[in-house]
Amino acid sequence: MIRILLDECLPKKLKYRIEELDDAFKVETAPELGWASFTNGELLSVAEKEFDLFITSDKNLSFQQTITTSLIQVVLLKARTNTYEDLLPLVEKLLPVIKAHQPGKFVEIE
């Protein structure tokens, strides 16, 4: 199983589309876990203990955090807006990225 955490800035509905990509993907959201109030640094620190990937649309995250030393891979979804409709086309592009995940790697998907 590959455990994936969605940042609070992403629509919850994306969770279900990502899980549909592969039965081995288990997706949870930061708000579901009560982690919505964490700063990005705190969130990554807690998440790397339980998750393989962290998916966000926060374009500043890679500048604010040292991802290369992290035990979790970070994936940035770059869309025109943060709406479900704009992000949905990027979901299919996640499949090979998730399957080849590596700790400390940062990947942008446009």
Beta strands, then each sheet from edge to edge (+ up, - down):
strand 1: 2-6
strand 2: 25-29
strand 3: 53-56
strand 4: 73-77
strand 5: 106-109
sheet 1: 2+ 1+ 3+ 4+ 5+
end
